[in-house]
């Protein structure tokens, strides 16, 4: 998972999982690797980070996150257009 650098302190103190490890870090982002089973609880936890996380792998989890965000966006898209057109 890819996070903005500003999230590092929080992620370190509120660990997603005991296996988490920062495998890459730059001045703007870091990549966190976990060794876990993909469960509903993990999905919910990942989703709770909103725009502050990008799932890089595994692909099925990435696709599920994309699908859920697209479904949520569809619920708001109509209302947004009606209010601001």
C-alpha positions in Angstrom: 0.0 0.0 0.0 1.2 3.5 -0.9 0.7 6.3 1.6 1.6 10.0 1.6 4.6 10.7 3.9 2.3 12.8 6.2 0.6 9.5 7.2 3.8 7.8 8.4 3.6 8.7 12.1 0.0 7.6 12.3 0.6 4.3 10.4 3.6 3.6 12.7 1.6 4.2 15.9 -1.7 2.7 14.7 -0.3 -0.4 12.9 -2.5 -2.1 10.3 -0.8 -5.4 11.2 2.2 -6.7 13.1 3.8 -7.8 9.9 3.8 -4.4 8.3 7.1 -3.1 6.9 8.0 0.0 5.0 9.7 -1.3 1.9 10.2 2.0 0.1 10.2 5.6 1.2 10.7 8.9 -0.6 10.1 12.5 0.5 6.5 12.4 -0.7 5.3 8.8 0.0 6.1 5.4 1.5 5.1 1.9 0.6 3.9 -0.4 3.3 4.0 -4.2 2.8 1.9 -6.6 4.9 1.7 -10.4 5.1 -1.9 -11.0 5.8 -5.0 -12.8 4.4 -7.3 -10.5 2.6 -10.4 -10.3 4.7 -13.5 -8.1 5.1 -11.8 -6.5 8.1 -8.7 -5.6 6.1 -10.8 -4.2 3.3 -12.7 -2.0 5.7 -9.5 -0.8 7.4 -7.9 0.0 4.0 -11.1 1.9 2.9 -11.0 3.9 6.1 -7.8 5.7 4.8 -9.8 7.1 1.9 -7.7 9.2 -0.5 -4.6 8.6 1.7 -4.0 5.1 0.5 -3.4 3.4 -2.9 -3.5 -0.4 -2.9 -0.7 -1.6 -5.1 -1.1 -5.3 -4.6 -2.6 -7.9 -4.5 -4.6 -7.1 -7.6 -7.9 -8.6 -6.3 -7.8 -6.2 -3.3 -6.9 -3.3 -5.5 -9.8 -4.1 -7.8 -12.3 -4.4 -4.9 -11.2 -1.0 -3.5 -11.6 0.6 -7.0 -15.0 -1.0 -7.4 -16.3 0.2 -4.0 -15.1 3.8 -4.6 -16.7 3.8 -8.1 -20.0 2.6 -6.6 -19.8 5.3 -3.9 -19.1 8.0 -6.5 -22.1 6.9 -8.6 -24.3 7.6 -5.6 -23.1 11.2 -5.4 -22.5 12.0 -9.0 -26.2 12.6 -9.8 -26.7 14.8 -6.7 -23.5 16.8 -7.5 -24.6 17.5 -11.0 -28.1 18.6 -10.0 -26.8 21.0 -7.3 -24.0 22.6 -9.3 -25.3 22.7 -12.9 
